[in-house]
Amino acid sequence: MTRQIKLGAFLPGGGQHIASWRHPDQPVDGATNLRFHIELAQEAERGLFDAYFLADGLAVAFGGGIEGGNARVVGFEPVTLFSALAPFTKHLGFIATASTTYEEPYSVARKFASLDLISEGRAGWNVVTTATEAAARNFNLDQQLPHAARYRRAVEHVSVVKKLWESFEDDAFLRDRTSGVYFDVSKVHRTNHRGEHFKVEGPLNVSRSAQGHPVIVQAGQSDDGRDLAAATAEVIFTAHQKLETAQEFYRDIKNRARALGRDPSHVLVMPGVSPFIGRTEAEAREKYERLTSLIIEEDGLALINGLSGGELDLSGADLDGPLPPAPPTEGMKSRQDLIRRIADENNFSIRQLYQWIASARGHYTIVGSAVQIADTLQEWFENEGADGFNILPPWLPTGLTDFVDLVIPELQRRGLFRTAYEGKTLRDNLGLPFPHTRWANTQSEAAE
């Protein structure tokens, strides 16, 4: 089968751009409006997107420190939300974020396995290590764990979750009324994990789904993050401003996965793209300028501070001057480096920097016609920059509808994107293999 672009839709109800809630098309209560989220899911499915993706935070971030600015001070917990959205769709996948730093493996395994059953095999887990001091203070800590420690915990956490997802073999449940045998006890397995961070006996009290277990997604770009992604992730969301850096990341991840004995084609790299789309480039530019004009200055400064590690004091700074150095922190190191690089390479002032990252926060912003945007996606896809893309519409629902109505048909005309879903599960549509349990593999080897 001809390789085609995979697409995720990153759709926070409060909007992506820090000023999106001020746009007349965007519901001001979108972050907590269930009906609006249902409409977004159905629109993404109309566009044949692979999955609806949501990030998550474990602390309130005021101003521009988060996607959507103050419009996302409150919002839904993603797994809860997706459990409500799943019955309103048939094919769209749901990738929710959960933290390995502040959640226990058993709880994560249980709630994602439940979402996978509710959606009939359309769930994905976005693995994050959660990098804010505010989150640490909400979870019984005075300060966040060091970067390296968070990733050591994450490696073990993912391993335990995967073991828990193998507690019941796929054919363990007989449910035979005649004999009275509900399940085959020989096909139920305790986890019995004891490691540096976790002690988990198991088994998990949720069975496997039509796709085996949820798709594992990861977004780290630091060296530790790349190691975790190459070892465990099936989809990787990443942030790049240029094809050259996207290619370096893509090739590095594929090589790391290959060195670990994994099939590189089963590790999908999907950079984030925030498109302002017009029927002409001038129309797209007008949309960009209109939304940019709605940015509140204090939100822009909060956004830069948040992405720079939370310790950058810009009070009294000349907004038309250069970005000052940010002190080192234990936060998202790769994103801090990227924000610095965007400012330096473009010679942006502080004001120009927050205007540029207001929608994508380090992901690639494209302003252009549907043809121009399709050209860029095709170039990255065909030149080892991406297997697909996570689309971040600047405001909703219009930004999503523009992509569905204008860009999707252009990609389809080029044979780069599906015209119908390939299957029923998220794995089917992403082209990922069914994850057989280690017990099934052991039995197969014994039979041979």
C-alpha positions in Angstrom: 0.0 0.0 0.0 1.2 3.5 -0.9 2.5 5.4 2.1 0.1 8.3 3.1 0.2 11.2 5.6 -1.3 10.5 9.0 -3.1 13.4 10.7 -3.8 14.2 14.3 -6.1 17.2 15.3 -5.0 19.1 18.4 -8.3 20.7 19.5 -8.5 22.3 22.9 -12.0 23.6 23.3 -10.7 26.9 24.5 -8.6 27.3 21.4 -4.9 27.1 20.5 -3.9 30.7 20.1 -3.6 32.7 23.3 -6.1 35.2 21.9 -8.4 32.7 20.2 -11.2 33.2 22.7 -11.5 36.8 21.6 -12.2 35.8 18.0 -15.9 36.1 17.2 -16.0 32.5 15.8 -14.6 30.9 18.9 -17.1 30.1 21.8 -15.8 32.0 24.9 -16.7 29.0 27.1 -15.3 26.4 24.7 -13.0 24.8 27.2 -15.9 23.5 29.3 -18.5 23.2 26.6 -19.2 19.5 26.0 -21.5 20.2 23.0 -18.7 22.2 21.3 -16.2 19.4 21.9 -18.7 16.9 20.3 -18.9 19.2 17.3 -15.1 19.4 17.0 -14.8 15.6 17.2 -17.4 15.1 14.5 -15.8 17.8 12.3 -12.4 16.0 12.7 -14.0 12.8 11.7 -15.6 14.4 8.6 -12.0 15.3 7.7 -10.9 11.7 8.2 -8.3 12.7 10.8 -6.7 9.7 12.6 -7.1 11.1 16.1 -8.3 13.9 18.3 -5.3 14.9 20.6 -5.4 16.8 23.9 -2.6 17.9 26.1 -3.2 18.3 29.8 -1.9 20.3 32.8 -1.9 19.5 36.5 -2.0 23.0 37.7 -3.7 26.3 36.9 -1.6 28.5 34.5 -2.9 32.0 34.3 -2.6 34.4 31.3 -0.8 33.2 28.3 1.1 30.4 30.0 -1.1 27.7 28.4 -2.8 27.1 25.0 -5.7 29.4 24.7 -4.6 31.8 27.4 -7.0 32.6 30.2 -9.8 30.8 28.2 -8.2 27.5 29.4 -7.6 28.3 33.0 -10.2 25.5 33.6 -11.1 22.6 31.4 -11.9 18.9 31.2 -9.7 16.0 32.2 -9.0 14.4 28.8 -9.8 10.8 29.4 -13.1 11.8 31.0 -13.9 14.0 28.1 -13.0 11.5 25.4 -15.2 8.8 27.1 -18.1 11.2 26.6 -17.1 12.0 22.9 -16.4 8.4 21.8 -20.1 7.4 21.3 -20.6 10.4 19.0 -18.0 9.1 16.5 -17.2 5.8 14.8 -13.6 6.0 13.5 -11.8 8.9 15.1 -9.1 8.0 17.6 -8.7 9.8 21.0 -5.2 10.5 22.3 -5.3 11.8 25.9 -2.4 12.9 28.0 -1.5 11.5 31.4 1.6 12.1 33.6 4.1 9.4 34.6 5.4 11.8 37.2 2.2 12.3 39.3 0.0 9.3 38.4 0.4 5.6 39.4 0.8 3.0 36.7 -2.2 1.0 37.8 -4.5 4.0 37.6 -3.2 5.1 34.2 -3.5 1.5 32.8 -7.0 1.2 34.2 -8.5 4.4 32.8 -6.9 4.1 29.4 -7.9 0.5 29.0 -11.4 1.6 29.9 -11.4 4.4 27.3 -10.1 1.8 24.8 -13.1 -0.5 25.5 -15.6 2.4 25.5 -14.3 3.6 22.1 -14.0 0.0 20.7 -10.2 0.3 20.2 -9.6 4.0 19.5 -7.7 5.2 22.5 -4.1 6.4 22.7 -2.0 7.5 25.7 0.2 10.5 25.4 3.0 9.9 27.9 4.3 13.1 29.6 6.6 13.7 32.5 5.0 17.0 33.6 7.4 19.9 34.0 6.2 22.7 36.2 6.8 23.7 39.8 3.1 24.4 40.2 2.1 20.8 39.4 4.7 19.5 41.9 3.1 21.6 44.6 -0.3 20.1 43.8 1.1 16.6 44.3 2.8 16.7 47.7 6.1 18.1 46.6 7.8 21.4 47.2 9.6 21.4 43.9 9.5 19.3 40.7 11.8 16.3 40.2 14.9 16.9 38.2 14.6 16.3 34.5 16.7 13.1 34.4 14.8 11.6 37.4 11.4 12.3 35.7 12.5 10.3 32.7 13.9 7.4 34.8 10.5 7.2 36.5 8.8 7.4 33.1 10.7 4.5 31.6 9.6 2.3 34.5 6.1 3.6 34.5 5.4 2.8 30.9 6.9 -0.6 31.3 4.6 -1.4 34.2 1.5 0.0 32.3 2.3 -2.3 29.4 2.6 -5.3 31.7 -0.7 -4.5 33.3 -2.3 -4.2 29.8 -1.3 -7.9 29.3 -3.0 -9.1 32.5 -5.7 -11.0 30.6 -4.9 -12.7 27.3 -7.0 -11.8 24.3 -9.0 -15.1 24.5 -9.1 -15.4 28.3 -12.9 -14.7 28.5 -15.0 -17.8 27.6 -18.3 -16.6 29.2 -19.8 -20.0 28.7 -23.3 -20.2 30.2 -23.5 -24.0 29.9 -20.3 -24.9 31.7 -20.4 -21.9 34.0 -16.8 -21.0 33.1 -16.4 -17.2 32.7 -12.7 -17.0 32.1 -9.7 -19.3 31.7 -7.7 -18.8 34.9 -4.5 -20.0 33.1 -4.8 -16.9 30.9 -4.8 -14.4 33.7 -1.3 -13.1 34.8 -0.1 -11.1 37.8 2.3 -8.3 37.0 4.5 -8.8 40.0 6.6 -5.8 39.3 9.2 -4.5 41.8 11.4 -1.6 40.6 13.1 1.6 41.7 9.9 3.6 41.7 6.9 1.1 41.7 5.7 -2.1 43.3 2.7 -3.4 41.5 1.2 -6.9 41.9 -1.7 -6.9 39.4 -3.5 -8.2 37.5 -5.4 -5.2 36.0 -9.1 -5.4 36.4 -9.9 -4.2 32.8 -9.6 -6.5 29.8 -8.0 -5.8 26.5 -9.7 -4.1 23.6 -10.2 -4.7 19.9 -6.8 -3.1 19.2 -5.1 -5.0 22.1 -4.1 -1.9 24.1 -4.0 1.9 23.6 -1.5 3.4 21.2 1.4 4.8 23.1 2.3 8.4 22.1 5.2 10.5 23.4 6.5 14.1 22.7 9.9 14.4 24.3 12.7 16.0 22.2 15.6 16.1 24.7 18.1 13.2 24.6 16.2 11.5 27.5 12.9 12.1 25.7 14.3 10.6 22.5 15.5 7.5 24.3 12.0 7.0 25.9 10.3 7.6 22.5 12.5 5.3 20.6 12.0 2.5 23.2 8.3 2.8 23.8 6.4 5.2 21.6 4.3 4.3 18.5 3.6 7.9 17.6 5.8 10.9 18.4 4.6 14.5 18.4 7.5 16.8 17.9 8.1 20.5 17.3 10.3 22.0 14.5 10.6 25.2 12.6 12.6 23.9 9.7 12.7 20.8 7.5 16.4 20.4 8.4 15.8 20.0 12.1 12.8 17.8 11.5 14.9 15.5 9.3 17.6 15.3 12.0 15.0 14.3 14.6 13.2 11.9 12.2 16.4 10.0 11.2 17.7 9.9 14.8 14.5 8.5 16.2 14.3 5.9 13.4 17.9 4.9 14.0 17.4 4.6 17.8 14.3 2.5 17.3 16.1 0.2 14.8 19.0 -0.2 17.2 16.5 -1.4 19.9 15.2 -4.1 17.5 12.0 -2.2 16.6 10.6 -1.7 13.1 11.1 2.0 12.4 8.0 2.1 10.3 6.0 1.4 13.5 7.3 4.6 15.1 5.4 7.4 13.5 6.9 10.9 13.7 4.3 13.7 13.5 5.5 17.3 13.9 3.0 20.0 15.0 1.8 22.5 12.4 -0.4 25.5 13.0 -2.0 26.6 9.7 -3.6 29.9 8.9 -5.5 29.0 5.7 -6.9 31.2 3.0 -8.1 30.7 -0.5 -5.2 33.0 -1.3 -2.1 33.9 0.6 -3.4 37.4 1.2 -6.5 36.0 2.8 -4.5 33.8 5.0 -2.2 36.7 6.0 -5.3 38.8 6.9 -6.5 36.0 9.2 -3.1 35.8 10.9 -2.9 39.6 11.4 -6.5 39.8 12.7 -5.9 37.1 15.4 -2.4 38.5 16.3 -4.0 41.9 16.9 -6.1 40.4 19.7 -3.2 39.3 21.8 -3.1 40.9 25.3 0.4 42.0 26.1 0.6 40.4 29.5 -0.6 37.1 28.0 2.2 37.2 25.5 4.8 37.8 28.1 3.4 35.0 30.3 3.6 32.6 27.3 7.2 33.4 26.7 8.0 32.9 30.4 6.1 29.6 30.6 7.9 28.2 27.6 11.3 29.4 28.9 11.0 27.5 32.1 8.9 29.8 34.2 11.8 31.8 35.7 12.2 34.6 33.1 11.3 38.0 34.5 10.2 40.3 31.6 8.7 43.0 33.8 10.0 46.3 32.6 11.6 44.8 29.6 11.6 46.6 26.2 9.1 44.6 24.2 10.7 45.8 21.0 14.1 44.7 22.2 15.7 41.2 22.2 14.8 38.3 24.5 17.1 38.3 27.5 18.8 35.0 28.6 16.6 32.7 30.6 17.9 31.0 33.7 18.3 27.2 33.5 15.5 25.2 35.0 14.3 21.6 35.4 11.4 22.2 33.1 10.9 21.3 29.4 14.5 21.7 28.3 13.9 21.0 24.6 11.2 23.6 24.4 13.2 26.2 26.2 16.0 25.7 23.7 13.6 25.9 20.8 12.1 29.2 21.9 15.6 30.6 22.3 16.5 29.4 18.8 13.3 30.9 17.3 14.1 34.3 18.8 17.8 34.2 17.7 17.4 32.8 14.2 14.6 35.3 13.3 16.1 38.2 15.2 12.7 38.6 16.9 12.0 41.2 19.5 10.1 40.1 22.5 6.8 41.3 21.0 7.5 39.6 17.6 8.4 36.4 19.4 5.1 36.1 21.4 3.2 37.0 18.3 4.8 34.2 16.3 4.5 31.5 19.0 1.0 32.6 20.2 -0.7 29.8 18.3 1.9 27.0 18.1 4.2 27.5 21.0 7.3 26.3 19.1 5.5 24.2 16.5 5.6 25.3 12.9 3.2 28.1 11.9 2.2 28.3 8.2 0.4 31.2 6.7 -0.8 30.5 3.1 -3.3 29.1 0.7 -4.3 25.4 0.8 -1.9 24.7 -2.1 1.0 26.3 -0.3 0.2 24.4 2.9 -0.1 21.1 1.1 3.2 21.8 -0.6 4.9 22.2 2.7 3.4 19.1 4.2 4.2 17.1 1.1 7.8 18.3 1.2 8.3 17.3 4.8 6.5 14.0 4.3 8.5 12.9 1.2 11.9 14.0 2.5 12.2 12.2 5.9 10.8 15.1 7.9 7.5 13.4 8.9 5.2 10.4 8.7 2.3 12.8 9.4 1.4 15.9 11.3 -0.5 17.0 14.4 -2.6 20.0 13.2 -3.1 22.8 15.6 -5.9 25.1 14.2 -5.3 28.6 15.6 -8.9 29.1 16.6 -12.0 26.9 16.5 -14.1 25.7 14.9 -13.2 27.8 11.8 -9.5 26.9 11.7 -10.4 23.2 11.7 -13.1 23.6 9.1 -10.7 25.5 6.8 -8.3 22.6 7.0 -11.0 20.0 6.3 -12.6 21.9 3.5 -9.5 23.4 1.8 -6.3 21.4 2.6 -7.7 17.8 3.0 -9.1 17.8 -0.6 -5.8 19.1 -1.9 -3.9 16.3 -0.2 -6.4 13.8 -1.5 -6.0 15.1 -5.1 -2.2 14.4 -4.7 -2.9 10.9 -3.4 -1.3 11.8 -0.1 -4.3 11.3 2.2 -7.0 8.8 2.6 -10.5 9.2 1.1 -12.0 6.7 3.6 -10.9 5.2 6.9 -9.0 1.9 6.5 -10.3 0.2 9.6 -12.2 0.6 12.9 -9.4 0.9 15.4 -6.8 3.6 15.9 -4.1 1.1 15.1 -5.9 0.1 11.9 -6.0 3.6 10.6 -2.4 4.5 11.7 -1.1 1.3 10.1 0.3 0.0 13.4 0.5 -3.7 14.2 -1.7 -5.5 16.8 0.3 -5.8 20.0 0.2 -9.5 20.9 0.9 -10.3 24.6 4.1 -11.8 25.7 2.1 -14.8 26.8 0.8 -15.4 23.3 4.3 -15.0 22.0 5.6 -17.5 24.5 2.9 -20.1 23.6 3.6 -19.6 19.9 7.3 -20.2 20.5 6.5 -23.3 22.5 4.2 -24.7 19.8 7.0 -24.3 17.3 
